[in-house]
Amino acid sequence: MANNYYDATGVLMLERVTPVITALFGGFDLDESYPGDGQAYIARLSESSDPQWSDVLEALTDLASQLDLPVPDDDDSENDPMGTIIEVLAKHFGTDQNPELQNLVEHHQFEDSADLEALMLIASCFNDGYNLAAIQFEGCWHCSKPRLFEFGGEGCFLSRELSVFSGSRQALDLGLDLRQAILADDLDQAAARIAKETLSLLAGVSEESIRDRLRRRVIEQLLGTASSPAPV
């Protein structure tokens, strides 16, 4: 029998660790002293630190109590505990009308492992002086037996301005698709695949106006490269 694991490490890029940061990221083996210089260590380790949304709920509830805010009644089955505590804290921080946070509360299941993208959004609405600028996180899958395609890696960069994700599986799929198109002399298909990757990267830019301007700049860069004479 083989066992599969996922382990990852990364950093929070911020001014300082505060009660909000501890509540949201404390389960990730948070270490504000390492590596330092505006970065705090976090990790998701399969056998020691895999924070669940239930852990985040407990930590946020403790934070609300520390701030003397009304804490949801655990016996009230009609309320969503996570959504309720987020709303309580959002009112305290003056962000209860934030459309992105409202959308998260309405549509996120808040089950199983806590995801960094949602935590980043919540953190951005509960700023108690930490000024979290970005999250860098890099992880890998591995197996106790050398099975085919049971090993891989991924990385993500999260900030209010953009989100970037990539993985080793992506490289395999992209290479295969491009090779098949090139062998078939289907350059339209190859170009479409490259365009899809580029559009996916552009979609990670949060601000629509910046995204549109950036898209035009990319097109200009590509056209400029295509019109430049080939090196001799």
Secondary structure, 3 states (H helix, E strand, C coil): CCCEEEEEEEEEECCCCCHHHHHHHHHHCCEEEEECCCEEEEEEECCCECCEHHHHHHHHHHHHHHCCCCCCCCCCCCCCHHHHHHHHHHHHHCCCCCHHHHHHHHHCCCCCECCHHHHHHHHHHCCCCCCCCEEEEEEEEEECCCCCCCCEEEEEEEECCEEEEEEHHHHHHHHHHHHHHHHCCCHHHHHHHHHHHHHHHHCCECCHHHHHHHHHHHHHHHHHHHHCCCCC
